[in-house]
Amino acid sequence: MTAAKLFRFIALSVLAASAWGQQPSIHLEDLDTSAAACSDFYQYANGTWRAKNPIPASQSHWSRRWQAGEDAKTQLKDILEPIAQRSDWRKGSNEQLIGDFYGSCMDESRINKAGLAPVAPILSEIDAIQTPADLQRVIRHLQSFGVLAPFQLNSSPDYHDPTQTLAEIAAAGLGLPDRDYYFKTEARFKEAREKYLVHVAHMFALAGADEGSSRSAADTVLRLETSLAGASLDNVALRDPAATDHKMSFEDMTKLAPSVEWSTYFSDAGMPRGVVNVDQPKFQQELERELKTTPLAHWKTYLRWQFLHAAVIGLPTPFVQENFTFYDAYLGGAKELKPRWKRCAEETDRLLGDALGQKYVEKYFPPDAKHRAQLMVENIVAAMHETIEGLTWMGPDTKKKALEKFTTLNKKIGYPDKWKDYSSIHIDRSSYWNNLLAASDWNVKDDRALIGKPTDRSRWGDTPPTSNAYYNPQLNEIVFPAGILQPPAFDARAVDAVNYGGIGVVIGHEVSHGFDDQGAQFDALGRLSDWWSAQDLKRFQVRTACVARQFDGYFIEPNIHHNGKLVLGESIADLAGVKVAYRAFQKTQHPHPGPTVDGLSPEQQFFIAWGQWRGDEIRPETQRLMVQGDPHPIAKFRVIGPLSNLSEFAQAFSCKSGAAMVRSAADRCEVW
């Protein structure tokens, strides 16, 4: 469909909005008018809301957006609690499965009373390891229900033929957030390692070990994890798809770590021994060295820890509290544990997402909302199409191939067309641990069953209630679950300025991921392919380097700043997302512009909607985590970063040259 044809849908979008009855646009009460829009738009757009709404004790981020995400969990609770109160559901029905799963999770007294008895057979199995063959058998068993140690195996579309799905073997098995936490010498990383040792020792002690053996066990865990981390790629290297592209035959894969009983592993899992992708061959070689040289007693200690760490959601309260103390409180800055009902709703969504998701969309995502969201997606895709057509720095051959990506772009809105069938899972009220085990085992088998078959493009990576969106370059698809198509991002009753400045920018963001530093390496069919001319690629890299430099300069505290290369993809997508959403929004303003609100033009409302959607308050501890390993920038810089590059923003607010929100012509970044 051409861009011109797509834009004909916009008039229908406006008419539909009028039929629903539009609400006021932005939240005027959230503005901090003591701040100047041209000096600090992050503070201007949302500063009053942040001042009046401190981060709740159990949260690490807070804004209307994050509040909406937590409200969605309250919606899940409202679905789950009445279902869980009944015991007469048909066995294997969605209601029986989610009701009994949630109900067993909420029975904290039974979980605490049972203690470690439910997991004792697995702990005993680990303790009984006597031979290398025993070790391999236990690793296979742990992986069968999702304990990803010391490596990870999952399905993945083939980088070079995404119509087919193969097995991917990936580096895994670390307890600290990423590789650099094991090696960096700054004080905060040294402290994290010490705190980690204390945490691991406490977990062993809770499982019955004495103080001396607990600390010794923690030392063993850290040593082995450090060796594995040393052979792992860092977060920046992992952003390059070519760095994890190592397709090989099954026989060649086994040569990297021959001590792993790969033939038995694949046979037990029912997976074909075809071609595989090994994301990090060096990691597999280090794994082989450790399997040959590390005593079995140390491997038993490591696996015991990895199991306790993975199983903590199903363990008694002291384990859950200890896990919170290190990961959520120390690393993330949270002040208290989330209420149990929320954790249970999250787990039900994680493991039985399609069953719960069907109930969610029935209640909270009506067909008219899906229809208007579809129209917005088409309009913004068309705006991105027009943007690429109008580029002056890209040659015609490269431009033609870029535009071809739009002909195969798959747009998934709200929920899957085909739901997963969980009816074979045995779930009842008697044991939350057994339910976790059964549901985890089903999900692992469900993923492994895809290997060696044509890629199923109908599957979703997120559940319908998820407040998130994503782009998958191998499938060339954009996905917007119903959970993000809710206020404040999207409201079928709201004026276009709100919807295009909120979910519209998110849509533009995801569409443009197809052309960020990663997505630009995949062609229209999702193949990892060099489809650029050499000259155009060089021009593209010069433009993206500008964005990386910009974000290198954003500090969260003295001596701690963003790594521009780590956040490059998200920052390119934010910059392009605002630009193309604004372009699509402007189309909606003719011939019937939106209302001026409290002296603010529709154009100003668009940018304010973005600032209010993205304007999170984030705990300092979480900011440090993000700067180290998250490809997403801090919220403040996601607001001011892209807008400071846009002449449209400066024009909307009459910002003068030299204002903080106006980058100079020499520094201004523009990719798409």
Buried (B, 14 or more C-beta within 10 A) or exposed (E): EEBEEBBEBBBEBBEBBEEBEBEEBBBBEBBBEEBBBBBBBBBBBBBBBBEEBEBBEBBBBBBBBBBBBBBBBEBBBEBBBEBBEEEEBEEBEBBBBBBBBBBBBBBBEEBEEBEBEBBEEBBEBBEEBEEBEBBBBBBBBBBBBBBBBBBBBBBBBBBBBBEBBBBBBBBBBBBBBBBBBBEBEEEEBEEBBEBBBBBBBBBBBBBEBEEEBBBBBBBBBBEBBBBBBEBBBBBBEBBBBEEBBBBBEBEBBBBBBEBBBBEEBBEBBEBEBEBBBBBBBBBBBBBBEBBEEBEBEBBBBBBBBBBBBBBBBBBBEBBBBBBBBBBBBBBBBBEEBBEBBBBBBBBBBBBBBBBBBBBBBEEBBEEEBBBBBBBBBBBBBBBBBBBBEEBEBBEEEBBEBBBBBBEEBEBBBBBBEEBBEBEEBBBBBEBBBBBBBBBBBBBBBBBBBBBBEEBEBEBBEBBBBBBBBBBBBBBBBBBBBBBBBBBBBBBBBBBBBBBBBBBBBBBBBBBBBBBBBBBBBBBBBBBBBEBBBEEBBEBBBEBBBBBBEBBBEBEBEEEBBBBBBBBBBBBBBBBBBBBBBBBBBBBBBEEEBBEEBEEBBBBBBBBBBBBBBBBBBBBEBBBBBBBBBBBBBBBBBBBBBBBBBBEBBBEBBEBEEEBEBBBEEEEBBBBB
